[in-house]
Amino acid sequence: MIYFDSAATTLQKPPEVAAAVAGAIQTMTTPGRGDYPAARLAADVMLRCRTEAAEFFDVPEPDSVILTSSATHGLNIAIKSLVSPGDAVVISGYEHNAVTRPLGAIGGVSVRIVNARLFDPAQMAEGFERAVDGGVKAVICTHVSNVFGYALPMDDIAAICRRKGVPLVVDASQSAGILPVSLRRWGAAYIAMPGHKGLYGPQGTGLLLCGEGAAPRTLLEGGTGSLSRQQEMPDFLPDRLEAGTQNVHGAAGLLEGLRFVRRQGLERIAQRESAVIGRLTEGLRRKGTYRVYGGGGSVVSAVPLEMDAEALADRLAERGVAVRAGLHCAPLAHLTAGTSETGTVRFSASLFNRPEEADQVLAML
């Protein structure tokens, strides 16, 4: 199989990830629920995962790293902690349903959408400058579009939020493990990310980075192994947001995924992925039968002019090529780019893709 769907889930994982998950299944129970070796091992792997994530993403305290089931889980916590009915928020025109649906579920939220041309960071920054004012309760913004690979000017957006005193929530689903992500530099209130994409961890894992002074609301209440006599959830992190039995096996795999990314280095990962996607982008443009949306990162989207996008993805699947077609759970991004009627065929790379795979796919096309 030629796998070009890593923006959804990285299929090829470092072998250490699978080994860690298998080892944890055989040796670990639940942290905080016992003082025997299997429980202590579980507590240790959870702490090591938090500690290494805090170092990598520039979080002052490991306890501010919450282990979640996905970026969607983390974004729901962040959004529902900051936004109430009647509030005004600012988002980009490239947000995923993991942002727009929680806002819709709150109800009565005034959503200001900042639109800008694809791959025009200056225009995007100017739009946020105009949209963010004292009446805005939060800014919620993706770092990289999952549809178009467009990297938004997060340093500029973060600076606007700091200057105007508005909390920032970053969706780092497509950037964590590929581009630099820093809680401290951005001064974000929350940064959410999945474990199963650029961090090469298992599905069902994720991280929520909580900024200084964060006062998150709980989505779940239950046992934490701490303060068991009181009926309110603990008011300290990470216990406040980690009710119930945690995915220790997933955390063990995520820890090894983090270590793999740190060993490889972000610059090398970004260069390798960009080289493969750049080759695909150039080839698609030369064919003249596709509208191509690519910015030199890890993702390129194309609208085939002579075939339905889903039909093309099906034809490629028959030939052993995995891509994604449709709206990619981000209809707002397609409205912004003018592709909502057609959707796109998306090709997304990981460190495990090779340039010759791009050539093979172009030959099939």
C-alpha positions in Angstrom: 0.0 0.0 0.0 1.1 3.6 -0.7 -0.3 5.5 2.2 -1.1 9.2 1.7 -3.6 9.8 4.5 -1.5 10.7 7.5 -3.4 13.9 8.1 -6.2 11.6 9.3 -4.0 9.0 11.0 -0.5 7.9 10.6 -0.6 4.2 9.7 3.1 3.5 9.7 4.4 3.8 13.2 7.8 3.4 14.7 8.2 -0.2 15.9 8.8 1.1 19.5 5.2 2.4 19.6 3.6 -1.0 19.1 6.1 -2.7 21.4 5.3 -0.2 24.2 1.6 -0.7 23.8 2.0 -4.5 23.9 4.3 -4.2 26.9 1.9 -2.0 28.8 -1.0 -4.3 28.2 0.9 -7.1 29.8 2.4 -5.2 32.8 0.3 -2.1 33.7 -3.0 -1.5 35.5 -4.4 1.9 36.5 -2.3 4.7 38.1 -3.4 5.9 41.6 -5.4 2.8 42.3 -2.9 0.7 44.1 0.7 0.5 45.5 1.7 -2.7 43.7 4.2 -2.8 40.8 1.7 -2.9 38.0 0.0 0.3 39.3 3.3 2.0 40.0 4.5 1.2 36.4 1.3 2.8 35.0 1.8 5.9 37.1 5.4 6.2 36.0 4.6 5.9 32.2 1.9 8.6 32.6 4.3 10.9 34.4 7.0 10.3 31.8 4.6 11.0 29.0 3.5 14.3 30.6 7.1 15.3 31.4 8.4 14.7 27.9 5.4 16.4 26.3 5.9 19.4 28.6 9.5 19.7 27.6 8.7 19.3 23.9 5.8 21.8 23.8 7.3 24.3 26.2 4.8 23.8 29.0 6.1 25.1 32.4 4.6 22.2 34.5 4.1 18.6 33.5 0.8 18.5 35.5 -0.6 21.0 33.0 -0.4 18.3 30.3 -3.7 16.5 30.2 -3.9 13.1 28.5 -7.1 13.0 26.4 -8.6 10.6 23.9 -8.2 13.0 21.0 -7.7 16.6 19.9 -11.5 16.8 19.7 -11.7 15.8 23.4 -9.2 18.5 24.3 -10.9 21.2 22.2 -14.2 20.5 23.8 -12.7 21.0 27.3 -11.0 24.2 26.2 -13.9 25.7 24.3 -16.5 24.8 27.0 -14.3 26.2 29.7 -14.0 29.6 28.1 -17.2 30.1 26.1 -20.8 30.5 27.4 -24.1 31.3 25.6 -24.2 34.9 24.5 -20.4 35.2 24.2 -18.5 36.3 21.1 -15.6 34.3 19.7 -13.3 34.7 16.7 -12.3 31.7 14.6 -10.5 31.3 11.2 -12.3 30.3 8.0 -10.4 27.0 8.1 -11.7 25.4 11.3 -12.5 21.7 11.7 -15.9 20.5 13.0 -14.0 19.8 16.3 -14.2 23.6 16.8 -17.4 24.6 15.1 -19.6 21.8 16.5 -18.8 22.5 20.1 -19.5 26.2 19.6 -22.8 25.3 18.0 -23.7 23.0 20.9 -23.1 25.7 23.4 -25.8 27.8 21.7 -26.2 31.5 21.3 -22.5 32.1 20.6 -21.7 34.9 18.2 -19.0 33.5 15.9 -16.8 36.0 13.9 -15.1 34.2 11.1 -11.8 35.6 9.7 -11.5 34.8 6.0 -8.4 35.3 4.0 -6.9 34.0 0.7 -5.2 30.7 1.0 -1.4 31.0 1.8 -1.8 34.8 2.5 -0.6 35.0 6.2 -0.4 38.8 6.2 -4.1 39.1 5.2 -5.1 36.5 7.8 -3.2 38.4 10.5 -4.9 41.7 9.5 -8.3 40.0 9.7 -7.6 38.9 13.2 -6.4 42.3 14.2 -9.7 43.8 13.0 -12.0 41.0 14.5 -10.5 40.7 18.0 -11.7 43.4 20.4 -12.7 43.8 24.0 -16.0 42.1 23.4 -14.4 38.8 22.3 -14.4 36.0 24.9 -11.9 33.7 23.1 -10.0 33.2 19.8 -10.0 29.6 18.6 -7.7 28.9 15.7 -6.2 26.0 13.8 -2.4 26.1 13.3 -2.5 24.3 10.0 -5.6 23.6 7.8 -6.3 19.9 7.6 -7.7 20.3 4.1 -5.2 22.6 2.4 -2.0 22.4 4.5 -2.2 26.1 5.0 -0.1 27.3 8.0 -1.8 30.2 9.7 0.4 33.0 11.2 0.1 31.7 14.7 2.9 34.0 16.1 1.0 37.0 14.8 -2.4 35.8 16.0 -1.0 35.0 19.5 0.6 38.4 19.7 -2.8 40.0 18.9 -4.5 38.0 21.6 -1.9 38.8 24.2 -2.0 42.5 23.4 -5.8 42.6 23.5 -6.1 40.3 26.6 -8.2 37.6 24.8 -7.6 33.9 25.6 -6.2 31.8 22.7 -7.1 28.2 21.9 -4.9 26.5 19.3 -5.9 23.4 17.4 -2.5 21.8 16.6 -3.9 18.7 15.1 -1.9 19.1 11.8 1.2 20.7 13.2 2.2 18.9 16.4 5.2 16.8 15.5 5.9 18.7 12.3 6.1 22.4 13.1 7.2 24.1 16.4 4.4 24.3 18.9 5.0 26.3 22.1 2.6 27.0 24.9 4.9 29.5 26.5 5.8 31.5 23.4 2.2 31.8 22.2 0.9 32.4 25.7 -2.1 30.3 24.8 -4.8 29.4 27.2 -5.0 25.9 25.7 -3.4 23.9 22.9 -5.1 20.6 21.8 -3.5 17.9 19.7 -4.0 14.3 18.8 -1.5 11.5 19.5 -2.3 9.5 16.4 -1.1 11.9 13.7 2.3 13.7 13.7 3.2 12.3 17.1 2.9 8.7 15.7 1.0 7.4 18.8 -2.0 5.1 18.9 -5.5 6.1 18.1 -7.5 7.1 21.2 -4.7 9.4 22.5 -4.2 13.1 22.7 -2.8 16.0 24.7 -4.4 19.2 26.1 -1.8 21.7 27.1 -3.2 24.1 29.8 -1.8 27.6 30.1 -0.9 29.5 33.2 -4.0 30.2 35.3 -6.2 27.9 33.3 -9.5 27.1 35.1 -11.0 24.3 33.0 -14.5 23.0 33.4 -14.9 19.3 33.6 -16.5 17.2 30.8 -16.5 14.1 33.0 -16.7 13.5 36.7 -15.7 10.4 38.5 -12.9 8.6 40.2 -9.4 10.0 40.1 -7.6 8.1 42.8 -7.3 11.4 44.8 -9.5 13.2 47.3 -11.9 10.3 47.2 -14.0 11.4 50.2 -15.1 14.7 48.6 -17.9 14.6 46.0 -16.5 17.5 43.9 -13.8 16.9 41.3 -10.3 17.9 42.5 -9.5 21.5 41.7 -5.9 20.7 40.6 -4.5 19.4 37.3 -4.2 16.8 35.9 -6.7 15.1 38.2 -9.5 17.6 37.5 -9.7 16.5 33.8 -8.8 12.9 34.0 -11.8 11.1 35.6 -12.0 7.4 35.3 -9.5 4.8 34.1 -7.1 6.4 31.7 -5.6 4.9 28.5 -2.3 3.9 30.0 -1.5 1.5 27.1 -2.1 4.4 24.7 0.1 6.7 26.8 2.9 4.2 26.7 2.7 4.2 22.9 2.4 8.0 22.7 5.5 8.4 24.9 7.5 6.4 22.4 6.0 8.4 19.5 7.1 11.6 21.2 10.5 10.2 21.7 10.7 9.2 18.0 9.7 12.7 16.9 12.3 14.3 19.2 15.0 12.0 17.9 14.2 12.7 14.3 13.9 16.4 14.8 11.1 18.7 13.5 13.3 20.2 10.8 14.1 16.9 9.2 10.5 15.7 9.5 9.1 18.8 7.8 11.8 18.7 5.1 11.1 15.1 4.3 7.3 15.5 4.2 7.5 18.7 2.2 9.8 17.1 -0.4 7.3 14.3 -1.1 4.2 16.6 -1.1 6.1 19.1 -3.2 6.8 16.5 -5.8 3.1 15.5 -5.9 2.0 19.2 -6.1 4.3 19.9 -9.1 3.2 16.8 -10.9 -0.5 17.5 -10.3 -0.1 21.0 -11.6 1.7 19.9 -14.7 -1.2 17.6 -15.7 -3.5 20.5 -16.1 -6.6 18.4 -15.1 -6.6 19.4 -11.4 -7.2 22.5 -9.4 -4.4 22.2 -6.9 -4.2 23.7 -3.4 -0.8 23.1 -1.9 1.5 25.2 0.2 4.7 23.1 0.4 3.9 21.5 3.7 2.7 18.0 4.5 -0.7 18.2 2.7 -1.9 19.0 -0.9 -5.5 18.9 -1.9 -6.8 18.7 -5.5 -10.1 19.0 -7.3 -10.1 16.7 -10.3 -11.7 18.4 -13.3 -12.7 15.2 -15.2 -13.9 13.0 -12.4 -15.7 13.2 -9.0 -13.3 13.4 -6.1 -14.7 10.4 -4.3 -14.6 8.3 -7.5 -11.0 9.2 -8.0 -10.1 8.2 -4.4 -12.0 4.9 -5.0 -10.0 4.2 -8.1 -6.7 4.9 -6.3 -7.8 2.6 -3.5 -8.3 -0.2 -6.0 -4.7 0.3 -7.0 -3.4 0.3 -3.4 -3.2 4.0 -2.8 -4.8 5.4 0.4 -6.0 9.0 0.1 -9.0 10.9 1.5 -11.7 12.6 -0.5 -14.7 14.8 0.4 -15.0 17.6 2.9 -12.5 16.1 5.5 -14.8 17.1 8.4 -14.1 20.8 7.7 -16.9 22.2 5.6 -16.1 25.8 6.7 -12.6 25.5 5.1 -14.2 24.4 1.8 -16.7 27.3 1.9 -13.7 29.6 2.4 -11.7 28.2 -0.5 -14.7 27.7 -2.8 -14.5 23.9 -2.9 -17.7 23.0 -0.9 -19.5 21.7 -3.9 -16.8 19.4 -5.1 -14.7 18.6 -2.0 -11.1 17.6 -2.7 -8.8 14.6 -2.9 -6.3 15.1 -0.2 -2.8 13.6 -0.2 -0.9 13.9 3.1 2.5 12.5 4.0 4.4 11.3 7.0 8.1 10.7 7.6 7.6 7.2 6.2 6.7 8.3 2.7 9.3 8.4 -0.1 9.6 10.6 -3.2 9.3 7.6 -5.5 5.8 6.9 -4.0 4.8 10.4 -5.3 6.1 9.4 -8.7 4.1 6.1 -8.7 0.9 7.9 -7.7 1.4 10.5 -10.5 1.9 7.7 -13.0 -1.4 6.1 -11.9 -3.2 9.4 -12.2 
